[in-house]
Amino acid sequence: MRVLVTGAAGFIGSYIAVTLAEQGFDVTCLDNLSRAKKYALKLLGEHGLELVKADIRHPLDIPPPDWVVHCAAYISVEESIVKPAEYCDVNVTGTVKLFKHLYGKGTRNFLYVSSAAVYGKPLKLPVPEDHPLNPLSPYGASKVSAEVFVRTFSRYLPGYNYVIVRPFNVYGPGQSGEYAGVIAKFAERLVKGEPPVIYGSGEQTRDFIYIQDLTDAILTIITENVVNETFNVGTGMPTTINTLAKLMAEIAGVDVEPIHAPPRPGDIPHSYADITKIRKVGWRPKTALNEGLRRTYQWHKNKLRIQR
């Protein structure tokens, strides 16, 4: 089966491409390289995966795949606030143009990697897939908008199937702190012996899902041919930021107290996923938080050693 992975030079896209290739899929990797990650390119190269340099907003000169796993996107909440038009262009218009082009060439299965940012501040915990969508940033709004297009196409295009996946807080080796979540940022400071910075009290909770568990979820969906559904992908377990900082300091062997900074405007107090739906498909997270954090910290430690 032929699968196209867009955004394959990014953190999530590269892992998805490798996981599918390891399972025998014929994987085409696509990225315009504007925000490529060195580790992602290294990962693709180590697994013999070639990268097609192309932009999702332009026609693609590739054979039509059986499945598209669409990861290409701008992902910074902060950047989206100052560049909302760019986020709309890439994340929304880019998705529509990619879909239109590939559907016209015969592709019928489209898996869109969205985000838990579509929910905004949860009204109910754990957060189910039918929770109201109320994003708090242009980034979140762009993911909601793209989701609506992806779903709406199925109402009038014959033979078209969609899947929407909403990852919660993804982490793992290869994730940089530039546009990444709190774990990468904590790790980057701890490997230097610096205290992690916590915004607010640290009692806010998040659902941290290891990257390989996310890619296994997508593999399960494609393998089982589950279509026209929306799935949360998380652990279903909340972890406070204070607990996270303590665990990571213990793994690093660093005796430091976190620095507490003022809360960030619009920060969500609590969020974790209801994963009942995707568990029924046959998937469940396998990586314990301690183990995932250990692997991630070790990667950052090795990265610093190489840089020195």
C-alpha positions as CSV (number, residue, x, y, z in Angstrom):
1,M,0.0,0.0,0.0
2,R,1.3,3.4,-1.0
3,V,1.2,6.2,1.7
4,L,2.2,9.8,1.4
5,V,3.4,11.5,4.6
6,T,3.4,15.3,4.4
7,G,5.6,17.3,6.8
8,A,7.9,14.3,6.9
9,A,10.9,16.5,7.8
10,G,9.2,17.4,11.0
11,F,9.1,15.7,14.4
12,I,5.8,13.9,14.1
13,G,5.9,13.3,10.4
14,S,9.3,11.7,10.4
15,Y,8.3,9.2,13.1
16,I,5.1,8.3,11.2
17,A,7.0,7.8,8.0
18,V,9.5,5.5,9.6
19,T,6.9,3.5,11.5
20,L,4.9,2.9,8.3
21,A,8.0,2.0,6.3
22,E,9.1,-0.5,9.0
23,Q,5.7,-2.2,8.6
24,G,6.1,-2.7,4.9
25,F,4.2,0.3,3.5
26,D,5.5,2.1,0.4
27,V,6.1,5.5,1.9
28,T,6.6,8.8,0.1
29,C,8.0,11.5,2.3
30,L,7.1,15.1,1.4
31,D,8.3,18.4,2.9
32,N,9.2,21.9,1.6
33,L,12.1,21.9,4.1
34,S,11.2,25.4,5.3
35,R,11.2,24.2,8.9
36,A,13.0,20.9,8.6
37,K,14.5,19.3,11.7
38,K,18.0,17.8,11.5
39,Y,17.0,14.8,13.6
40,A,14.0,14.1,11.4
41,L,16.2,14.2,8.2
42,K,18.7,11.9,9.9
43,L,15.9,9.5,10.9
44,L,14.6,9.3,7.4
45,G,18.0,8.8,6.0
46,E,18.8,6.0,8.4
47,H,15.7,4.1,7.2
48,G,16.4,4.7,3.5
49,L,13.5,7.0,3.0
50,E,13.9,9.6,0.3
51,L,12.3,13.0,0.7
52,V,10.4,14.8,-2.1
53,K,10.9,18.6,-1.7
54,A,7.6,20.1,-2.5
55,D,5.0,22.5,-1.0
56,I,1.5,21.2,-0.2
57,R,0.0,24.4,-1.7
58,H,1.4,23.5,-5.2
59,P,0.6,20.6,-7.5
60,L,2.6,17.5,-6.7
61,D,4.4,15.4,-9.3
62,I,4.0,12.1,-7.4
63,P,2.0,8.9,-8.0
64,P,-1.4,9.0,-6.2
65,P,-1.1,7.3,-2.8
66,D,-3.7,5.0,-1.3
67,W,-3.5,7.0,1.9
68,V,-2.4,10.5,2.8
69,V,-1.1,11.2,6.4
70,H,-1.2,15.0,6.4
71,C,1.2,16.4,9.1
72,A,2.5,19.5,7.3
73,A,1.6,22.6,9.3
74,Y,2.9,25.6,11.2
75,I,2.6,24.7,14.9
76,S,3.6,27.6,17.1
77,V,0.7,29.1,19.2
78,E,2.8,32.2,19.9
79,E,3.8,32.7,16.3
80,S,0.2,32.3,15.1
81,I,-0.8,35.3,17.1
82,V,1.4,37.6,15.2
83,K,1.2,35.7,11.8
84,P,-2.5,34.6,11.6
85,A,-2.6,35.0,7.8
86,E,0.4,32.7,7.3
87,Y,-1.2,30.1,9.6
88,C,-4.4,30.2,7.6
89,D,-2.5,30.0,4.3
90,V,-0.4,27.0,5.3
91,N,-2.7,25.1,7.7
92,V,-6.1,25.7,6.0
93,T,-5.5,26.6,2.4
94,G,-2.6,24.2,2.1
95,T,-4.8,21.4,3.4
96,V,-7.6,22.2,1.0
97,K,-5.2,22.4,-2.0
98,L,-3.4,19.2,-1.1
99,F,-6.7,17.4,-0.8
100,K,-8.1,18.7,-4.0
101,H,-5.0,17.8,-6.0
102,L,-4.7,14.3,-4.6
103,Y,-8.4,13.5,-4.8
104,G,-8.3,14.6,-8.5
105,K,-5.5,12.1,-9.1
106,G,-7.5,9.2,-7.4
107,T,-6.5,9.3,-3.7
108,R,-9.5,8.4,-1.5
109,N,-8.2,8.1,2.1
110,F,-7.1,11.2,3.9
111,L,-5.8,11.1,7.5
112,Y,-5.4,14.6,9.0
113,V,-3.2,15.1,12.0
114,S,-5.0,17.8,14.0
115,S,-4.4,18.9,17.6
116,A,-6.0,19.0,21.0
117,A,-5.7,22.8,20.6
118,V,-9.1,22.6,18.8
119,Y,-10.8,22.1,22.2
120,G,-9.6,25.2,23.9
121,K,-10.4,25.3,27.7
122,P,-12.1,22.0,28.4
123,L,-15.7,22.1,29.8
124,K,-15.5,18.4,30.6
125,L,-12.7,16.1,31.7
126,P,-11.5,13.8,30.3
127,V,-12.0,15.6,27.0
128,P,-14.2,13.5,24.6
129,E,-14.1,13.8,20.8
130,D,-17.6,15.4,20.8
131,H,-16.5,18.2,23.1
132,P,-17.2,21.7,21.7
133,L,-14.4,23.2,19.6
134,N,-13.4,26.5,21.0
135,P,-9.7,27.2,20.1
136,L,-7.8,30.0,22.0
137,S,-5.3,30.9,19.3
138,P,-5.1,31.3,15.5
139,Y,-3.1,28.1,15.4
140,G,-6.0,26.2,17.1
141,A,-8.5,28.0,14.8
142,S,-6.5,26.9,11.7
143,K,-6.7,23.3,12.9
144,V,-10.4,23.5,13.5
145,S,-10.9,25.1,10.0
146,A,-8.9,22.4,8.3
147,E,-10.8,19.7,10.2
148,V,-14.2,21.2,8.9
149,F,-13.0,21.1,5.3
150,V,-11.7,17.5,5.7
151,R,-15.0,16.3,7.1
152,T,-17.2,18.3,4.8
153,F,-15.6,16.8,1.6
154,S,-17.0,13.4,2.6
155,R,-20.5,14.6,2.3
156,Y,-20.5,15.1,-1.4
157,L,-17.4,13.4,-2.9
158,P,-17.9,9.7,-3.8
159,G,-15.5,7.2,-2.4
160,Y,-13.7,9.7,-0.1
161,N,-12.8,8.6,3.4
162,Y,-11.3,10.8,6.1
163,V,-9.8,10.3,9.6
164,I,-9.0,13.1,12.0
165,V,-6.5,12.4,14.8
166,R,-6.2,14.8,17.7
167,P,-2.9,14.2,19.6
168,F,-2.5,15.7,23.0
169,N,1.0,16.7,24.3
170,V,3.3,14.7,22.1
171,Y,7.0,14.3,23.2
172,G,10.0,12.2,22.5
173,P,13.6,12.2,21.2
174,G,14.2,14.6,18.3
175,Q,11.7,17.3,19.5
176,S,13.3,20.7,19.7
177,G,12.3,23.3,22.2
178,E,11.8,26.0,19.5
179,Y,8.1,25.2,18.8
180,A,7.9,22.2,21.2
181,G,6.1,21.5,24.4
182,V,7.2,21.7,28.0
183,I,9.2,18.4,28.1
184,A,11.7,19.5,25.4
185,K,12.1,22.8,27.1
186,F,12.7,21.3,30.5
187,A,15.2,18.8,29.0
188,E,17.1,21.5,27.2
189,R,17.6,23.3,30.5
190,L,18.3,20.3,32.7
191,V,21.0,18.9,30.5
192,K,22.9,22.2,31.2
193,G,22.2,21.9,34.9
194,E,19.7,24.8,34.8
195,P,16.3,24.7,36.6
196,P,13.2,24.2,34.6
197,V,10.9,27.2,34.2
198,I,7.3,26.7,35.3
199,Y,4.6,29.3,34.3
200,G,2.1,29.7,37.1
201,S,1.6,27.4,40.0
202,G,2.6,24.2,38.2
203,E,-0.6,22.5,39.3
204,Q,-2.0,22.7,35.7
205,T,-2.3,19.3,34.1
206,R,-1.5,17.9,30.7
207,D,-1.7,14.5,28.9
208,F,1.8,13.6,27.7
209,I,1.8,11.0,24.9
210,Y,5.1,9.4,23.7
211,I,5.8,9.9,20.0
212,Q,6.0,6.2,19.2
213,D,2.6,5.6,20.8
214,L,1.1,8.2,18.5
215,T,2.6,6.7,15.4
216,D,1.4,3.2,16.5
217,A,-2.1,4.7,16.8
218,I,-2.0,6.0,13.2
219,L,-0.6,2.6,12.1
220,T,-3.5,0.9,13.8
221,I,-6.1,3.1,12.1
222,I,-4.6,2.6,8.6
223,T,-4.1,-1.2,9.1
224,E,-7.6,-1.7,10.5
225,N,-9.0,0.6,7.7
226,V,-11.0,2.6,10.2
227,V,-12.5,5.6,8.3
228,N,-14.8,8.6,8.7
229,E,-14.0,8.9,12.4
230,T,-12.3,11.4,14.7
231,F,-9.9,10.1,17.5
232,N,-8.2,11.6,20.5
233,V,-4.7,10.2,21.0
234,G,-3.3,10.6,24.5
235,T,-2.8,8.5,27.6
236,G,-6.0,9.4,29.3
237,M,-4.0,10.4,32.4
238,P,-3.3,13.9,33.7
239,T,0.2,14.9,35.0
240,T,0.9,18.2,36.7
241,I,3.7,20.3,35.5
242,N,5.2,20.2,39.0
243,T,5.2,16.4,38.9
244,L,6.8,16.5,35.4
245,A,9.6,18.9,36.6
246,K,10.3,16.6,39.6
247,L,10.4,13.4,37.5
248,M,12.7,15.0,34.9
249,A,15.1,16.4,37.5
250,E,15.3,13.0,39.1
251,I,16.1,11.4,35.7
252,A,18.7,14.1,35.1
253,G,20.2,13.7,38.5
254,V,20.1,17.4,39.0
255,D,19.2,18.9,42.4
256,V,17.5,22.1,41.4
257,E,14.3,23.9,42.3
258,P,12.1,25.0,39.4
259,I,11.8,28.7,38.6
260,H,8.2,29.9,38.8
261,A,7.3,32.6,36.3
262,P,4.0,34.5,36.0
263,P,1.2,32.5,34.3
264,R,0.9,32.9,30.6
265,P,-2.3,34.6,29.3
266,G,-4.9,32.1,28.2
267,D,-3.0,29.0,29.6
268,I,-5.5,26.1,30.1
269,P,-5.6,24.9,33.7
270,H,-6.4,21.2,33.0
271,S,-6.5,19.0,30.0
272,Y,-6.4,15.2,29.3
273,A,-7.9,13.0,26.8
274,D,-10.8,10.6,26.8
275,I,-9.3,7.7,24.7
276,T,-12.2,5.3,25.0
277,K,-13.0,5.6,21.3
278,I,-9.5,4.7,19.9
279,R,-9.0,1.9,22.5
280,K,-12.0,0.2,20.9
281,V,-10.0,0.1,17.6
282,G,-7.4,-2.0,19.4
283,W,-4.8,0.6,20.3
284,R,-3.6,1.7,23.7
285,P,-0.5,3.6,24.9
286,K,2.4,1.4,25.9
287,T,5.1,3.8,27.0
288,A,5.2,4.7,30.7
289,L,5.9,8.4,31.3
290,N,9.1,7.6,33.3
291,E,10.4,5.6,30.4
292,G,9.5,8.1,27.7
293,L,11.1,10.9,29.7
294,R,14.2,8.9,30.3
295,R,14.6,8.3,26.5
296,T,13.9,11.9,25.7
297,Y,16.3,13.3,28.3
298,Q,19.0,11.0,27.1
299,W,18.6,12.2,23.6
300,H,19.0,15.8,24.6
301,K,22.0,14.9,26.7
302,N,23.6,13.2,23.8
303,K,22.8,16.1,21.5
304,L,24.5,18.6,23.9
305,R,27.6,16.3,24.1
306,I,27.9,16.3,20.3
307,Q,27.5,20.0,20.1
308,R,30.4,20.5,22.6
